Amino acid sequence: MLFRHSFLTLIALLTMCSVHTQTPTDTWLTVGKVTVAGQGNMTPVGRWFRLGADGHVSGGNGGIIHSPGTYSITGDSLLFYNEYGSPDPYGAFRQKASGDTITWNRTEEGMAVTVYLIPTDSRPQGPWDRIQGTWERSDLPGAQIYLRWDREFRLRGDWLGEVRRGVWHIRAHNPELRMISEGDAPVAHDFTIAFPEPGQMTWTNGDEVWVFNRVPE
């Protein structure tokens, strides 16, 4: 359910929600930043919302769609309802538009929450969308990894210890990739990933940086 937990909990579960004064409908609203008093930046990766002119709202993270429900706007107040019609127990957000940025605020558990959104023409991608496919390490010809849409990976070449296949996961709030091998004694490898240019990806672990190029499929 969309509003069973507080907004802070929803962030951790990838089920946040938000909006603004005179919110544009049928437009992608990309979450640029979420700040929580006393906890700093808690911005999820690739978070977006789309408010329909018919009063329905959908949301997600990159290509992962979730958070169905409805909404109502009264003045500068925006209130969300879950898919069963129950209102958000933490109440409405106060909305404000300033230039190209929309902000909404409310207090949860004594902490001020501020969400910053930017209207865009398309749904944002998350790193889990961009990482899918086959990649080859630029320094090791033949050392490839195939990252499937169902979160399984397969390796070609001997370049990650004894790991040959397993599952991959990217955190909700940071571009951190975890590779967990299959077998009786699973091994986990963690990397920070980036996409410096189209068709290129980097994995960083400490001082070590691996560069990958996308393999045409």
RORO-911874 format. One record per atom (N, C-alpha, C): residue number from 1; y, x, z. Coordinates in steps of 0.001 Angstrom, whole numbers. Atoms other than C-alpha are relative to their C-alpha. Layout:
N
SITE | NUM | Y | X | Z
...
REM end
This chain:
217
SITE | 1 | -1194 | 847 | 0
SITE | 1 | 0 | 0 | 0
SITE | 1 | 1232 | 874 | 0
SITE | 2 | -1154 | -856 | 229
SITE | 2 | 3422 | 1269 | -924
SITE | 2 | 790 | 302 | 1256
SITE | 3 | -903 | -208 | -1114
SITE | 3 | 5252 | 778 | 2353
SITE | 3 | -699 | -86 | 1352
SITE | 4 | 706 | 14 | -1276
SITE | 4 | 2591 | 1014 | 5033
SITE | 4 | 514 | 1105 | 898
SITE | 5 | -450 | -1147 | -768
SITE | 5 | 3979 | 4376 | 6118
SITE | 5 | 1495 | 188 | -207
SITE | 6 | -1408 | -306 | 170
SITE | 6 | 7481 | 5744 | 6534
SITE | 6 | 212 | 764 | -1297
SITE | 7 | -323 | -729 | 1229
SITE | 7 | 9278 | 7380 | 3630
SITE | 7 | -489 | 1443 | 91
SITE | 8 | 442 | -1380 | -170
SITE | 8 | 8410 | 10791 | 5086
SITE | 8 | -1500 | 110 | -252
SITE | 9 | 1431 | -15 | 236
SITE | 9 | 4713 | 9968 | 5103
SITE | 9 | -310 | -244 | -1466
SITE | 10 | 224 | 289 | 1412
SITE | 10 | 4957 | 8564 | 1594
SITE | 10 | 181 | 1232 | -853
SITE | 11 | -190 | -1249 | 732
SITE | 11 | 6252 | 11919 | 395
SITE | 11 | -1298 | 791 | 18
SITE | 12 | 1223 | -787 | -119
SITE | 12 | 3138 | 13638 | 1705
SITE | 12 | -1144 | -615 | -784
SITE | 13 | 1069 | 692 | 711
SITE | 13 | 937 | 10991 | 88
SITE | 13 | 302 | -200 | -1473
SITE | 14 | -448 | 214 | 1382
SITE | 14 | 2784 | 11125 | -3221
SITE | 14 | 279 | -1474 | -263
SITE | 15 | -325 | 1404 | 215
SITE | 15 | 3901 | 7543 | -2705
SITE | 15 | 1372 | -302 | 578
SITE | 16 | -1359 | 233 | -425
SITE | 16 | 7628 | 7732 | -2158
SITE | 16 | 610 | -1166 | -763
SITE | 17 | -739 | 945 | 817
SITE | 17 | 10218 | 5205 | -3361
SITE | 17 | 1483 | 118 | 278
SITE | 18 | -1424 | -187 | -125
SITE | 18 | 13978 | 5040 | -3908
SITE | 18 | 818 | -797 | -986
SITE | 19 | -876 | 683 | 946
SITE | 19 | 17081 | 3755 | -5839
SITE | 19 | 1497 | 184 | 240
SITE | 20 | -1433 | -225 | -87
SITE | 20 | 21004 | 3308 | -6165
SITE | 20 | 859 | -1242 | -268
SITE | 21 | -867 | 1137 | 223
SITE | 21 | 24056 | 1016 | -6457
SITE | 21 | 79 | -305 | -1479
SITE | 22 | 24 | 399 | 1399
SITE | 22 | 23957 | -965 | -9691
SITE | 22 | -1002 | 876 | -769
SITE | 23 | 1055 | -837 | 570
SITE | 23 | 20715 | 814 | -10481
SITE | 23 | -276 | -380 | -1448
SITE | 24 | 340 | 324 | 1389
SITE | 24 | 20101 | 1074 | -14231
SITE | 24 | -1464 | -396 | -90
SITE | 25 | 1375 | 450 | 137
SITE | 25 | 16983 | -847 | -15171
SITE | 25 | -609 | 530 | -1287
SITE | 26 | 753 | -495 | 1151
SITE | 26 | 14291 | 207 | -17623
SITE | 26 | 441 | 1399 | -408
SITE | 27 | -400 | -1392 | 198
SITE | 27 | 15489 | 3799 | -17245
SITE | 27 | -800 | 860 | 973
SITE | 28 | 720 | -915 | -886
SITE | 28 | 13561 | 6748 | -15851
SITE | 28 | 989 | 574 | 1008
SITE | 29 | -792 | -594 | -1061
SITE | 29 | 15003 | 7851 | -12502
SITE | 29 | -799 | 1163 | 572
SITE | 30 | 693 | -1194 | -463
SITE | 30 | 13973 | 11416 | -11719
SITE | 30 | 560 | 432 | 1345
SITE | 31 | -434 | -463 | -1313
SITE | 31 | 14090 | 12548 | -8092
SITE | 31 | 311 | 1486 | -82
SITE | 32 | -395 | -1399 | 55
SITE | 32 | 16065 | 15777 | -8055
SITE | 32 | -138 | 712 | 1327
SITE | 33 | 63 | -634 | -1321
SITE | 33 | 16078 | 16355 | -4312
SITE | 33 | -158 | -1072 | 1063
SITE | 34 | 119 | 842 | -1176
SITE | 34 | 15057 | 14772 | -1006
SITE | 34 | 262 | 870 | 1218
SITE | 35 | -292 | -753 | -1217
SITE | 35 | 16588 | 16012 | 2226
SITE | 35 | -241 | -886 | 1217
SITE | 36 | 277 | 687 | -1249
SITE | 36 | 15553 | 15040 | 5745
SITE | 36 | 661 | 780 | 1125
SITE | 37 | -713 | -668 | -1082
SITE | 37 | 17766 | 15827 | 8722
SITE | 37 | -976 | 678 | 945
SITE | 38 | 849 | -760 | -899
SITE | 38 | 16160 | 18551 | 10801
SITE | 38 | -1224 | 593 | -656
SITE | 39 | 1187 | -519 | 684
SITE | 39 | 13454 | 19263 | 8205
SITE | 39 | 322 | 607 | -1355
SITE | 40 | -410 | -654 | 1238
SITE | 40 | 15434 | 20402 | 5174
SITE | 40 | -476 | -714 | -1243
SITE | 41 | 379 | 524 | 1305
SITE | 41 | 14317 | 19963 | 1590
SITE | 41 | -1475 | -406 | -14
SITE | 42 | 1381 | 480 | 83
SITE | 42 | 11196 | 17826 | 1120
SITE | 42 | -226 | -649 | -1367
SITE | 43 | 38 | 571 | 1335
SITE | 43 | 11454 | 17240 | -2619
SITE | 43 | -1396 | 68 | -604
SITE | 44 | 1299 | -11 | 680
SITE | 44 | 8228 | 16193 | -4333
SITE | 44 | 155 | 498 | -1424
SITE | 45 | -24 | -548 | 1357
SITE | 45 | 7322 | 17653 | -7719
SITE | 45 | -184 | -1120 | -1014
SITE | 46 | 152 | 936 | 1102
SITE | 46 | 7888 | 15538 | -10825
SITE | 46 | 68 | -1463 | 391
SITE | 47 | -43 | 1389 | -491
SITE | 47 | 8721 | 12365 | -8856
SITE | 47 | 972 | -826 | -829
SITE | 48 | -840 | 875 | 801
SITE | 48 | 10142 | 9436 | -10820
SITE | 48 | -226 | -1456 | 373
SITE | 49 | 89 | 1441 | -169
SITE | 49 | 10782 | 5699 | -10693
SITE | 49 | 513 | -676 | -1265
SITE | 50 | -540 | 808 | 1080
SITE | 50 | 11358 | 3007 | -13256
SITE | 50 | 102 | -1435 | 499
SITE | 51 | -257 | 1347 | -481
SITE | 51 | 12949 | -274 | -12238
SITE | 51 | 118 | -940 | -1190
SITE | 52 | -22 | 934 | 1113
SITE | 52 | 12252 | -3148 | -14573
SITE | 52 | 1060 | -1064 | 166
SITE | 53 | -991 | 1070 | -44
SITE | 53 | 14818 | -5771 | -15458
SITE | 53 | -582 | -1272 | 596
SITE | 54 | 659 | 1178 | -555
SITE | 54 | 12229 | -8329 | -14276
SITE | 54 | -235 | 99 | 1490
SITE | 55 | 137 | -146 | -1450
SITE | 55 | 12372 | -7010 | -10697
SITE | 55 | -1204 | 795 | 446
SITE | 56 | 1154 | -826 | -358
SITE | 56 | 9213 | -4898 | -10843
SITE | 56 | 380 | 1478 | -39
SITE | 57 | -239 | -1439 | -44
SITE | 57 | 9150 | -1194 | -10027
SITE | 57 | -1325 | 734 | -145
SITE | 58 | 1156 | -895 | 72
SITE | 58 | 6698 | 1535 | -10949
SITE | 58 | 500 | 1398 | 302
SITE | 59 | -383 | -1367 | -335
SITE | 59 | 6701 | 5137 | -9863
SITE | 59 | -1184 | 921 | -106
SITE | 60 | 1080 | -955 | 78
SITE | 60 | 4715 | 8301 | -9972
SITE | 60 | 499 | 1417 | 101
SITE | 61 | -294 | -1429 | 31
SITE | 61 | 4604 | 12060 | -10137
SITE | 61 | -533 | 539 | -1316
SITE | 62 | 424 | -437 | 1315
SITE | 62 | 4547 | 13399 | -13667
SITE | 62 | -793 | -1107 | -675
SITE | 63 | 837 | 974 | 675
SITE | 63 | 1761 | 11666 | -15543
SITE | 63 | -847 | -856 | 924
SITE | 64 | 748 | 787 | -973
SITE | 64 | 255 | 10238 | -12337
SITE | 64 | 849 | -1199 | 406
SITE | 65 | -765 | 1208 | -253
SITE | 65 | 1426 | 6638 | -12036
SITE | 65 | -561 | -709 | 1233
SITE | 66 | 395 | 707 | -1216
SITE | 66 | 1393 | 4853 | -8679
SITE | 66 | 1205 | -801 | 514
SITE | 67 | -1105 | 703 | -664
SITE | 67 | 3645 | 2869 | -6302
SITE | 67 | 456 | -1262 | -721
SITE | 68 | -454 | 1253 | 595
SITE | 68 | 3660 | -575 | -7939
SITE | 68 | 654 | -900 | 1040
SITE | 69 | -640 | 932 | -912
SITE | 69 | 5813 | -3285 | -6423
SITE | 69 | 1180 | -684 | -649
SITE | 70 | -1209 | 654 | 471
SITE | 70 | 9099 | -5153 | -6700
SITE | 70 | 1179 | 504 | 822
SITE | 71 | -1199 | -424 | -722
SITE | 71 | 12673 | -4629 | -5560
SITE | 71 | 1058 | -1088 | -88
SITE | 72 | -1156 | 886 | 49
SITE | 72 | 15853 | -6540 | -4767
SITE | 72 | 1236 | 808 | 357
SITE | 73 | -1260 | -687 | -248
SITE | 73 | 19469 | -5377 | -4781
SITE | 73 | 1041 | -1024 | 426
SITE | 74 | -1084 | 833 | -495
SITE | 74 | 22228 | -6983 | -2713
SITE | 74 | 1164 | 909 | 343
SITE | 75 | -1115 | -912 | -214
SITE | 75 | 25557 | -5206 | -2961
SITE | 75 | -459 | 1434 | -188
SITE | 76 | 439 | -1395 | 83
SITE | 76 | 24853 | -1557 | -2191
SITE | 76 | -1334 | 216 | 704
SITE | 77 | 1262 | -73 | -733
SITE | 77 | 21536 | -2358 | -506
SITE | 77 | -1175 | -219 | -943
SITE | 78 | 1205 | 103 | 824
SITE | 78 | 18198 | -1768 | -2224
SITE | 78 | -1227 | -90 | 900
SITE | 79 | 1191 | 204 | -817
SITE | 79 | 14976 | -3078 | -707
SITE | 79 | -1224 | -59 | -898
SITE | 80 | 1258 | -12 | 744
SITE | 80 | 11460 | -2389 | -1961
SITE | 80 | -1045 | -859 | 702
SITE | 81 | 1133 | 774 | -486
SITE | 81 | 8400 | -4587 | -1591
SITE | 81 | -1263 | 588 | -626
SITE | 82 | 1235 | -521 | 582
SITE | 82 | 4809 | -3503 | -2044
SITE | 82 | -608 | -1025 | -948
SITE | 83 | 601 | 871 | 1006
SITE | 83 | 2484 | -5073 | -4595
SITE | 83 | -485 | -1322 | 565
SITE | 84 | 420 | 1238 | -633
SITE | 84 | 1509 | -7740 | -2052
SITE | 84 | 1173 | -830 | 493
SITE | 85 | -1192 | 746 | -370
SITE | 85 | 5104 | -8827 | -1448
SITE | 85 | 566 | 322 | 1362
SITE | 86 | -512 | -358 | -1326
SITE | 86 | 5591 | -7188 | 1962
SITE | 86 | 1176 | 965 | -129
SITE | 87 | -1155 | -890 | 100
SITE | 87 | 9043 | -5600 | 2445
SITE | 87 | -237 | 1314 | 720
SITE | 88 | 69 | -1306 | -648
SITE | 88 | 9438 | -1962 | 3378
SITE | 88 | 397 | -161 | 1462
SITE | 89 | -317 | 196 | -1424
SITE | 89 | 9275 | -2001 | 7207
SITE | 89 | 1143 | 868 | 493
SITE | 90 | -1110 | -842 | -408
SITE | 90 | 11891 | 762 | 7368
SITE | 90 | 1327 | -482 | -576
SITE | 91 | -1238 | 599 | 463
SITE | 91 | 14416 | -1444 | 5634
SITE | 91 | 493 | 522 | -1326
SITE | 92 | -591 | -301 | 1302
SITE | 92 | 16712 | -1042 | 2678
SITE | 92 | 694 | 1350 | -13
SITE | 93 | -795 | -1201 | 220
SITE | 93 | 18388 | 2038 | 1230
SITE | 93 | 1429 | -408 | -351
SITE | 94 | -1379 | 155 | 430
SITE | 94 | 22157 | 2269 | 885
SITE | 94 | 193 | 859 | -1235
SITE | 95 | -93 | -693 | 1270
SITE | 95 | 22923 | 3212 | -2698
SITE | 95 | 1441 | 383 | -324
SITE | 96 | -1317 | -435 | 430
SITE | 96 | 25807 | 5135 | -4189
SITE | 96 | -147 | 831 | -1267
SITE | 97 | -11 | -762 | 1240
SITE | 97 | 26524 | 6462 | -7674
SITE | 97 | 1213 | 911 | -21
SITE | 98 | -1079 | -977 | 98
SITE | 98 | 28601 | 9623 | -8138
SITE | 98 | -243 | 857 | -1226
SITE | 99 | 228 | -721 | 1247
SITE | 99 | 28900 | 10946 | -11672
SITE | 99 | -1364 | -355 | -559
SITE | 100 | 1328 | 217 | 558
SITE | 100 | 25410 | 11393 | -13089
SITE | 100 | -1081 | -115 | 1068
SITE | 101 | 978 | -6 | -1089
SITE | 101 | 23741 | 11371 | -9664
SITE | 101 | 46 | -1291 | 795
SITE | 102 | 145 | 1172 | -854
SITE | 102 | 22478 | 8411 | -7674
SITE | 102 | -559 | 473 | 1342
SITE | 103 | 529 | -347 | -1324
SITE | 103 | 21958 | 8767 | -3939
SITE | 103 | -298 | -1277 | 768
SITE | 104 | 219 | 1079 | -944
SITE | 104 | 20428 | 6484 | -1391
SITE | 104 | -461 | 577 | 1319
SITE | 105 | 152 | -517 | -1352
SITE | 105 | 20220 | 6884 | 2316
SITE | 105 | -523 | -1082 | 939
SITE | 106 | 356 | 848 | -1130
SITE | 106 | 18611 | 5399 | 5373
SITE | 106 | -501 | 903 | 1122
SITE | 107 | 490 | -742 | -1161
SITE | 107 | 17407 | 6454 | 8813
SITE | 107 | -1434 | -401 | 284
SITE | 108 | 1399 | 245 | -333
SITE | 108 | 13721 | 6813 | 9617
SITE | 108 | -379 | 832 | 1208
SITE | 109 | 434 | -684 | -1223
SITE | 109 | 12408 | 7647 | 13058
SITE | 109 | 1093 | 914 | 525
SITE | 110 | -1136 | -740 | -528
SITE | 110 | 15881 | 8822 | 14021
SITE | 110 | 504 | 1106 | -901
SITE | 111 | -404 | -1059 | 929
SITE | 111 | 16216 | 11142 | 11001
SITE | 111 | 604 | -597 | -1262
SITE | 112 | -661 | 463 | 1216
SITE | 112 | 18605 | 10672 | 8092
SITE | 112 | -728 | 536 | -1222
SITE | 113 | 674 | -355 | 1249
SITE | 113 | 16860 | 10665 | 4702
SITE | 113 | 954 | -262 | -1153
SITE | 114 | -849 | 146 | 1172
SITE | 114 | 18838 | 11247 | 1505
SITE | 114 | -801 | 362 | -1241
SITE | 115 | 721 | -207 | 1251
SITE | 115 | 17342 | 10919 | -1967
SITE | 115 | 1017 | 83 | -1132
SITE | 116 | -896 | -202 | 1134
SITE | 116 | 19119 | 12221 | -5068
SITE | 116 | -785 | -239 | -1285
SITE | 117 | 688 | 348 | 1236
SITE | 117 | 18152 | 10751 | -8450
SITE | 117 | 922 | 179 | -1200
SITE | 118 | -743 | -173 | 1244
SITE | 118 | 19200 | 11374 | -12046
SITE | 118 | -657 | -867 | -1073
SITE | 119 | 568 | 787 | 1107
SITE | 119 | 18719 | 8807 | -14850
SITE | 119 | -326 | 903 | -1187
SITE | 120 | 416 | -811 | 1140
SITE | 120 | 16802 | 10335 | -17755
SITE | 120 | -600 | -905 | -1074
SITE | 121 | 521 | 772 | 1127
SITE | 121 | 15492 | 9229 | -21137
SITE | 121 | -1524 | -19 | -69
SITE | 122 | 1452 | -75 | 77
SITE | 122 | 11866 | 10123 | -20488
SITE | 122 | -580 | 341 | 1365
SITE | 123 | 683 | -296 | -1249
SITE | 123 | 9330 | 10485 | -17706
SITE | 123 | -163 | 1507 | 156
SITE | 124 | 149 | -1443 | -193
SITE | 124 | 9340 | 13985 | -16195
SITE | 124 | -1466 | 404 | 58
SITE | 125 | 1350 | -542 | -124
SITE | 125 | 6251 | 16172 | -16368
SITE | 125 | -134 | 781 | 1301
SITE | 126 | 315 | -835 | -1144
SITE | 126 | 4621 | 17761 | -13378
SITE | 126 | -786 | 1204 | -465
SITE | 127 | 779 | -1166 | 410
SITE | 127 | 2944 | 21170 | -13432
SITE | 127 | -1452 | -325 | -290
SITE | 128 | 1388 | 397 | 275
SITE | 128 | -432 | 19392 | -13354
SITE | 128 | -148 | -568 | -1408
SITE | 129 | 45 | 447 | 1387
SITE | 129 | 479 | 17901 | -16737
SITE | 129 | 60 | 1195 | -948
SITE | 130 | -240 | -1125 | 899
SITE | 130 | 1658 | 21155 | -18294
SITE | 130 | -1133 | 1020 | 27
SITE | 131 | 1016 | -1038 | -147
SITE | 131 | -1226 | 23256 | -17010
SITE | 131 | -1290 | -336 | -741
SITE | 132 | 1265 | 406 | 600
SITE | 132 | -3980 | 21265 | -18703
SITE | 132 | -183 | 617 | -1383
SITE | 133 | 325 | -617 | 1273
SITE | 133 | -5735 | 22902 | -21636
SITE | 133 | -640 | 1366 | 192
SITE | 134 | 621 | -1323 | -23
SITE | 134 | -7073 | 26362 | -22492
SITE | 134 | 1063 | 1079 | -69
SITE | 135 | -947 | -1106 | -88
SITE | 135 | -5196 | 29560 | -21593
SITE | 135 | -748 | 1328 | 0
SITE | 136 | 590 | -1340 | 18
SITE | 136 | -5872 | 33270 | -22104
SITE | 136 | 967 | 994 | 618
SITE | 137 | -836 | -1038 | -618
SITE | 137 | -4611 | 36178 | -20016
SITE | 137 | 471 | 986 | -1065
SITE | 138 | -567 | -876 | 1023
SITE | 138 | -2291 | 38337 | -22079
SITE | 138 | -486 | 1439 | 124
SITE | 139 | 435 | -1373 | -212
SITE | 139 | -3620 | 41562 | -20540
SITE | 139 | -1504 | 180 | -111
SITE | 140 | 1461 | -66 | 76
SITE | 140 | -7325 | 40700 | -20874
SITE | 140 | -489 | -919 | -1122
SITE | 141 | 482 | 825 | 1106
SITE | 141 | -8337 | 39452 | -24327
SITE | 141 | -1388 | -569 | 297
SITE | 142 | 1276 | 657 | -269
SITE | 142 | -11163 | 36963 | -23980
SITE | 142 | -108 | -599 | 1383
SITE | 143 | 5 | 564 | -1355
SITE | 143 | -10356 | 36159 | -20333
SITE | 143 | 748 | -1330 | -45
SITE | 144 | -593 | 1318 | 185
SITE | 144 | -9760 | 32428 | -20602
SITE | 144 | -352 | -943 | 1138
SITE | 145 | 278 | 1074 | -943
SITE | 145 | -9562 | 29376 | -18398
SITE | 145 | 292 | -1322 | -685
SITE | 146 | -165 | 1345 | 526
SITE | 146 | -10000 | 25765 | -19410
SITE | 146 | 225 | -923 | 1186
SITE | 147 | -379 | 890 | -1093
SITE | 147 | -8207 | 23369 | -17044
SITE | 147 | -55 | -1434 | -515
SITE | 148 | 250 | 1345 | 503
SITE | 148 | -9486 | 19857 | -17590
SITE | 148 | 884 | -1033 | 698
SITE | 149 | -816 | 1077 | -550
SITE | 149 | -7632 | 16596 | -16983
SITE | 149 | -587 | -566 | 1293
SITE | 150 | 645 | 549 | -1188
SITE | 150 | -10210 | 15618 | -14312
SITE | 150 | -32 | 1001 | 1149
SITE | 151 | -167 | -1020 | -1051
SITE | 151 | -9263 | 18703 | -12216
SITE | 151 | -1187 | 952 | 119
SITE | 152 | 1055 | -1012 | 30
SITE | 152 | -12303 | 20759 | -13160
SITE | 152 | 488 | 1171 | -849
SITE | 153 | -329 | -1157 | 828
SITE | 153 | -11872 | 24310 | -14457
SITE | 153 | -1267 | 757 | -359
SITE | 154 | 1101 | -844 | 449
SITE | 154 | -14164 | 26606 | -16383
SITE | 154 | 588 | 1312 | -499
SITE | 155 | -477 | -1325 | 376
SITE | 155 | -13763 | 30346 | -16913
SITE | 155 | -863 | 604 | -1098
SITE | 156 | 703 | -809 | 991
SITE | 156 | -14678 | 32562 | -19809
SITE | 156 | 416 | 1447 | 229
SITE | 157 | -310 | -1391 | -325
SITE | 157 | -14911 | 36260 | -19057
SITE | 157 | -62 | 233 | 1502
SITE | 158 | 152 | -367 | -1408
SITE | 158 | -15291 | 38099 | -15746
SITE | 158 | 1343 | 505 | 527
SITE | 159 | -1340 | -424 | -438
SITE | 159 | -11757 | 38114 | -14312
SITE | 159 | 450 | -639 | 1310
SITE | 160 | -354 | 593 | -1289
SITE | 160 | -11821 | 36073 | -11089
SITE | 160 | -1196 | 107 | 944
SITE | 161 | 1143 | -225 | -870
SITE | 161 | -14641 | 37651 | -9127
SITE | 161 | -1245 | -677 | -532
SITE | 162 | 1231 | 677 | 391
SITE | 162 | -17848 | 35631 | -9162
SITE | 162 | 249 | -1438 | -433
SITE | 163 | -321 | 1385 | 324
SITE | 163 | -16009 | 32403 | -9902
SITE | 163 | -233 | -271 | -1485
SITE | 164 | 238 | 392 | 1386
SITE | 164 | -17136 | 30626 | -13074
SITE | 164 | 527 | -1405 | -292
SITE | 165 | -490 | 1362 | 176
SITE | 165 | -16185 | 26988 | -12554
SITE | 165 | 288 | -591 | 1373
SITE | 166 | -343 | 636 | -1267
SITE | 166 | -14835 | 24670 | -9893
SITE | 166 | 1059 | -1062 | -212
SITE | 167 | -1061 | 999 | 79
SITE | 167 | -11890 | 22385 | -9174
SITE | 167 | 1347 | 656 | 251
SITE | 168 | -1356 | -505 | -195
SITE | 168 | -8147 | 22964 | -9325
SITE | 168 | 884 | -1092 | 585
SITE | 169 | -899 | 941 | -676
SITE | 169 | -5346 | 21372 | -7311
SITE | 169 | 1388 | 613 | 67
SITE | 170 | -1390 | -439 | -133
SITE | 170 | -1548 | 21597 | -7325
SITE | 170 | 657 | -829 | 1086
SITE | 171 | -640 | 677 | -1123
SITE | 171 | 449 | 20749 | -4214
SITE | 171 | 1105 | -935 | -476
SITE | 172 | -989 | 1014 | 368
SITE | 172 | 2840 | 17804 | -4236
SITE | 172 | 1431 | 516 | 58
SITE | 173 | -1377 | -424 | -220
SITE | 173 | 5929 | 19707 | -3085
SITE | 173 | 309 | 1411 | -468
SITE | 174 | -212 | -1364 | 479
SITE | 174 | 5446 | 23175 | -4487
SITE | 174 | -926 | 266 | -1182
SITE | 175 | 870 | -326 | 1142
SITE | 175 | 4097 | 24601 | -7755
SITE | 175 | -1053 | 1030 | 391
SITE | 176 | 1034 | -895 | -502
SITE | 176 | 1168 | 26143 | -5917
SITE | 176 | -1367 | -498 | -460
SITE | 177 | 1309 | 324 | 557
SITE | 177 | -2217 | 26182 | -7626
SITE | 177 | -1097 | 547 | 902
SITE | 178 | 1180 | -449 | -751
SITE | 178 | -5469 | 26345 | -5661
SITE | 178 | -1225 | -202 | -872
SITE | 179 | 1245 | 25 | 756
SITE | 179 | -8718 | 27188 | -7423
SITE | 179 | -1158 | 107 | 998
SITE | 180 | 1135 | 18 | -929
SITE | 180 | -11886 | 26293 | -5493
SITE | 180 | -1286 | 29 | -815
SITE | 181 | 1212 | -172 | 791
SITE | 181 | -15175 | 27533 | -6911
SITE | 181 | -1106 | -938 | 456
SITE | 182 | 1177 | 765 | -353
SITE | 182 | -18401 | 25586 | -6987
SITE | 182 | -1041 | 932 | 610
SITE | 183 | 1088 | -811 | -547
SITE | 183 | -21555 | 26751 | -5199
SITE | 183 | -178 | -192 | 1485
SITE | 184 | 312 | 117 | -1425
SITE | 184 | -23034 | 27156 | -1752
SITE | 184 | 1058 | 642 | 881
SITE | 185 | -1047 | -677 | -774
SITE | 185 | -20205 | 29462 | -634
SITE | 185 | 1298 | -33 | -812
SITE | 186 | -1209 | 137 | 813
SITE | 186 | -16989 | 28151 | -2279
SITE | 186 | 1057 | 1042 | 353
SITE | 187 | -1083 | -968 | -163
SITE | 187 | -14166 | 30632 | -2785
SITE | 187 | 1281 | -643 | -495
SITE | 188 | -1291 | 572 | 379
SITE | 188 | -10503 | 29584 | -2890
SITE | 188 | 969 | 1113 | -371
SITE | 189 | -1049 | -914 | 428
SITE | 189 | -7765 | 31417 | -4778
SITE | 189 | 1287 | -797 | -136
SITE | 190 | -1291 | 690 | 38
SITE | 190 | -4081 | 30478 | -4443
SITE | 190 | 1012 | 801 | -808
SITE | 191 | -1018 | -627 | 834
SITE | 191 | -1280 | 31193 | -6909
SITE | 191 | 1236 | -898 | -60
SITE | 192 | -1207 | 733 | 353
SITE | 192 | 2307 | 30184 | -7515
SITE | 192 | 111 | 32 | -1517
SITE | 193 | -19 | 51 | 1455
SITE | 193 | 2589 | 29006 | -11103
SITE | 193 | 1396 | -326 | -515
SITE | 194 | -1274 | 271 | 655
SITE | 194 | 5534 | 28860 | -13494
SITE | 194 | -238 | -36 | -1504
SITE | 195 | 80 | 103 | 1453
SITE | 195 | 6170 | 28118 | -17154
SITE | 195 | 1316 | 531 | -574
SITE | 196 | -1273 | -605 | 404
SITE | 196 | 8871 | 30574 | -18260
SITE | 196 | 457 | -372 | -1398
SITE | 197 | -358 | 416 | 1348
SITE | 197 | 8744 | 29448 | -21888
SITE | 197 | -1143 | -816 | -580
SITE | 198 | 1060 | 825 | 568
SITE | 198 | 6790 | 27032 | -24106
SITE | 198 | -1227 | 829 | -376
SITE | 199 | 1242 | -680 | 324
SITE | 199 | 3151 | 28039 | -24422
SITE | 199 | -315 | 1184 | 874
SITE | 200 | 248 | -1133 | -893
SITE | 200 | 3345 | 30558 | -21586
SITE | 200 | -22 | -483 | 1443
SITE | 201 | 152 | 345 | -1400
SITE | 201 | 2298 | 30341 | -17942
SITE | 201 | -218 | 1269 | 806
SITE | 202 | 220 | -1147 | -884
SITE | 202 | 2393 | 32806 | -15041
SITE | 202 | -636 | -464 | 1305
SITE | 203 | 582 | 187 | -1324
SITE | 203 | 296 | 32998 | -11893
SITE | 203 | 430 | 1187 | 855
SITE | 204 | -470 | -1057 | -885
SITE | 204 | 1742 | 34963 | -8987
SITE | 204 | -714 | -88 | 1341
SITE | 205 | 607 | -118 | -1321
SITE | 205 | -66 | 36149 | -5875
SITE | 205 | 467 | 1322 | 588
SITE | 206 | -579 | -1224 | -544
SITE | 206 | 1946 | 38619 | -3824
SITE | 206 | 766 | 748 | -1078
SITE | 207 | -657 | -822 | 1015
SITE | 207 | 3046 | 41460 | -6090
SITE | 207 | -683 | -84 | -1362
SITE | 208 | 760 | 77 | 1246
SITE | 208 | 491 | 40584 | -8754
SITE | 208 | 411 | -1226 | -806
SITE | 209 | -391 | 1086 | 897
SITE | 209 | 1581 | 38479 | -11726
SITE | 209 | -882 | 43 | -1241
SITE | 210 | 797 | 121 | 1217
SITE | 210 | -735 | 37287 | -14479
SITE | 210 | 738 | -902 | -975
SITE | 211 | -648 | 777 | 1050
SITE | 211 | 668 | 36019 | -17771
SITE | 211 | -1076 | -597 | -891
SITE | 212 | 954 | 705 | 846
SITE | 212 | -1249 | 33420 | -19770
SITE | 212 | 720 | -584 | -1206
SITE | 213 | -504 | 655 | 1205
SITE | 213 | -712 | 32158 | -23321
SITE | 213 | -940 | -1139 | -354
SITE | 214 | 813 | 1152 | 333
SITE | 214 | -1875 | 28761 | -24430
SITE | 214 | -833 | 270 | -1263
SITE | 215 | 900 | -143 | 1144
SITE | 215 | -4865 | 28757 | -26792
SITE | 215 | 26 | -1317 | -783
SITE | 216 | -12 | 1234 | 793
SITE | 216 | -4460 | 26235 | -29647
SITE | 216 | -1377 | -641 | -13
SITE | 217 | 1281 | 717 | -36
SITE | 217 | -7152 | 23576 | -29463
SITE | 217 | -67 | -1008 | -1125
REM end
